Amino acid sequence: MKKRNVFFIASIFASLFVFFIASLSIGAYSKVGLYEAILYLSGHSMERVYSDIIFYRLIRTMAAFVLGIGLSTSGLTLQYTLKNPLADPFLLGISSGAILGVTLADYFGFVSYYYLYLAAWIGSLLSIGIVLLISAYFKSSASSILIAGISLSYLLSGITTIYMIKLGPKIPGVLFWLFGSVAYSTPGILYKTSIIVFLSLFFLFIMWKPINSLMLGEDMATSLGVSVFRTRFLSILIVSISTSALVAMAGPVGFIGLAAPWMARLIVGSNYGKSLIMSIFTGGLLAIASDILARVVLYPSEAPLTAITSIFGAPFLIYLTLRFKGRI
Amino acid sequence: MKSVEAIGVSYSVRSREIIHNITFELEEGKVLAILGPNGVGKTTLLRILSGIIPPSRGKVYLYGENPAKSRRFLTYIPANYNIDMYARSLDIMLAELYNGGFFYGRHDMEKIRMWASYFGVERYLDTPFGKLSSGEQKLVLLAGGLARNPKIMILDEPTAFLDISNQAKILSLIREIAEKEGITVVFALHEIYYGNVADHVMLMKDGKLMKFGSPNEVLDKDLLVSIYGIELEGFEINGNKVFLPKFSKD
């Protein structure tokens, strides 16, 4: 492995560690800082309020980590299966389905976090289900799956807009979720989401070779013995289930699913297996860093996660592209 | 030993027959060039032989097996490949290996390096595929395809888009792998004069096999004129027949 790559991988692991500690130390309640976080981690007893705050920060840090892993590995997988370097887990109508679900739940008066979570999940699964049915029925190509997904997205957004206007003064209930945040994650939801994300990661890993061979195009992959349709269908299904759970937990957080896979690919190359493993860390890092920034930029109140990932992620991706010029 | 066997192969799309009842066989280590105008079904026939699409009627056997089961010793390289242009050449070649264990090992890397240096593309291993010229891309794909240790290679227009030196390079490599490694090569071709490189030539028109035999038997002026529908001029160079279109300059 090249020195430059070893350096990048080492710095990603180091930053992951630093950001993890930082994430436990930073928050609106400034009395709980680095010292308390270290005490907590080393198992010392402390005031109940303090340990509760650190536990809350730990949950949201883990939620951000899982969110980053899920979005990044899903984005990477779709970039391979749809053969589109700009694919992102929300391209197939997953987030618009979730947004419609939340909007409808709010409209019909189910406003607790848990109901919104369920509504988002059902909405996104239904929308991706429609896209997958279309693709299975027509045995369609990568580009027609994309067209189906994007069209459905617009259709659902249209319906959402109508209901948002009908919501009127109740609209903030949807907006807080729409902006994206890991601040509302509970241990129970984090637990369920993590299981889904790690299970889907496991299945993607098992399928790494067939997914990797899709980079050769349909005919060459088929001649190698890969069932292109089955590989594409299964991987999209796995990715959709995991992304739906994440959207339900944290809202439609953009950009991680596009930027983190590219960071991974620029560092370890275009082999799907290697970049799948690397994108776990780039995604986790990007999400934790963004969540910390979300707490800092509007201190003591919080900024929406989507805004942070876009504002800071975009220049970073451009920097990487320039830094590794010639590899893209 | 018979390596490729096609018996009464036909292929239709929506009741329109594209390939009509093609039967032929090849011995191990022989090179077959398929000639014919655009749209006569050369690519379709190659895709059937590679097991990418099943024939509507008839059977194909590669070393006595169904193509769907003989993939571990088959390499297919299409003319219009739809390859991820951002992927590194090394990763493309590794993806072409495909068979083998769950992970790639040192042995796979060695095979790839060996074939890449054989084809003179070793310095492009880290280069994105899209940054290579069409000739270099073909050489990368051939290197990866050979690293699979195939017994049969099916190549769709391996000389397309290449300059004359790269064409010569690829054609002499095809001869070399057939003679040295005993690999059977089936390839589609537009340059009639390169038909001499092969052991057998197949002429196709409208999905039908018009003639199959040695280059000297098949490359017949009257037959070629009737198939391509243009006037041709014939030459003989070192006992090989060469045909070029007849141009009138005034």
Chai-1 contact restraints between the chains, C-beta under 6 A:
chainA,res_idxA,chainB,res_idxB,connection_type,confidence,min_distance_angstrom,max_distance_angstrom,comment,restraint_id
A,P85,B,Y86,contact,1.0,0.0,6.0,A-B,restraint_1
A,N212,B,A95,contact,1.0,0.0,6.0,A-B,restraint_2
A,S213,B,A95,contact,1.0,0.0,6.0,A-B,restraint_3
A,S213,B,Y98,contact,1.0,0.0,6.0,A-B,restraint_4
A,M215,B,D84,contact,1.0,0.0,6.0,A-B,restraint_5
A,M215,B,A87,contact,1.0,0.0,6.0,A-B,restraint_6
A,M215,B,A95,contact,1.0,0.0,6.0,A-B,restraint_7
A,L216,B,I83,contact,1.0,0.0,6.0,A-B,restraint_8
A,L216,B,A95,contact,1.0,0.0,6.0,A-B,restraint_9
A,G217,B,Y81,contact,1.0,0.0,6.0,A-B,restraint_10
A,G217,B,N82,contact,1.0,0.0,6.0,A-B,restraint_11
A,G217,B,I83,contact,1.0,0.0,6.0,A-B,restraint_12
A,D219,B,I52,contact,1.0,0.0,6.0,A-B,restraint_13
A,D219,B,P78,contact,1.0,0.0,6.0,A-B,restraint_14
A,T222,B,I52,contact,1.0,0.0,6.0,A-B,restraint_15
A,S223,B,S50,contact,1.0,0.0,6.0,A-B,restraint_16
A,S223,B,I52,contact,1.0,0.0,6.0,A-B,restraint_17
A,S223,B,Y76,contact,1.0,0.0,6.0,A-B,restraint_18
A,L224,B,Y98,contact,1.0,0.0,6.0,A-B,restraint_19
A,G225,B,R71,contact,1.0,0.0,6.0,A-B,restraint_20
A,G269,B,R88,contact,1.0,0.0,6.0,A-B,restraint_21
A,G269,B,D91,contact,1.0,0.0,6.0,A-B,restraint_22
A,S270,B,A87,contact,1.0,0.0,6.0,A-B,restraint_23
A,S270,B,R88,contact,1.0,0.0,6.0,A-B,restraint_24
A,S270,B,D91,contact,1.0,0.0,6.0,A-B,restraint_25
A,N271,B,D91,contact,1.0,0.0,6.0,A-B,restraint_26
A,I328,B,Y86,contact,1.0,0.0,6.0,A-B,restraint_27
